[in-house]
C-alpha cells in the first residue's frame, strides 16, 4: 500500500511533466506570427497554478525542523 509520501511524489512528478509540457506549448505559440492571446493567457495561468501546487507539495514533503 503506497504511503502519502509516495502518492505526493507521484503527483509531484505528474505536475512537473504537465508544467514542462505547458512551457513548451507556450513557447511554440509565442513563436507563431498570429497568437490567440486568450488561449495564451489561459495556458500561462494554468502553468502558474501548477507551479503553485508543486511548491505546496514540495513544502509538504520537507519535514518540519524544530529550531
C-alpha positions in Angstrom: 0.0 0.0 0.0 1.6 3.3 -1.1 2.2 5.9 1.6 1.1 9.5 1.5 4.6 10.5 0.7 4.7 8.1 -2.3 1.4 9.5 -3.6 2.7 13.1 -3.2 5.9 12.2 -5.1 3.9 10.6 -7.9 1.6 13.7 -8.0 4.7 15.9 -8.0 6.2 14.0 -10.9 3.0 14.3 -12.9 2.6 18.0 -12.2 6.2 18.7 -13.2 5.6 16.9 -16.5 2.5 19.0 -17.1 4.3 22.2 -16.2 7.1 21.3 -18.6 4.6 20.5 -21.4 2.8 23.7 -20.9 6.0 25.6 -21.0 6.8 24.0 -24.3 3.4 24.7 -25.8 3.6 28.4 -24.6 7.0 28.8 -26.3 5.7 27.3 -29.5 2.6 29.6 -29.5 4.7 32.7 -28.9 6.8 31.9 -32.0 3.7 32.0 -34.2 3.0 35.2 -36.2 -0.6 35.2 -35.0 -1.3 34.2 -31.5 -4.6 33.7 -29.7 -3.9 35.9 -26.7 -6.8 34.5 -24.7 -5.5 30.9 -25.2 -2.0 32.0 -24.3 -3.2 33.8 -21.2 -5.2 30.7 -20.1 -2.2 28.4 -20.6 0.1 30.8 -18.6 -2.5 30.9 -15.8 -2.7 27.1 -15.7 1.1 26.9 -15.7 1.3 29.3 -12.8 -1.4 27.3 -10.9 0.6 24.1 -11.4 3.8 25.8 -10.2 1.9 26.9 -7.0 0.7 23.3 -6.4 4.2 22.0 -7.0 5.6 24.4 -4.4 3.0 23.4 -1.9 3.6 19.7 -2.4 7.3 20.2 -2.1 6.9 22.0 1.2 4.7 19.2 2.5 7.5 16.7 1.7 10.1 18.6 3.6 9.9 17.6 7.3 9.4 20.4 9.8 12.6 21.1 11.8 12.3 22.3 15.3 14.7 25.1 15.9 
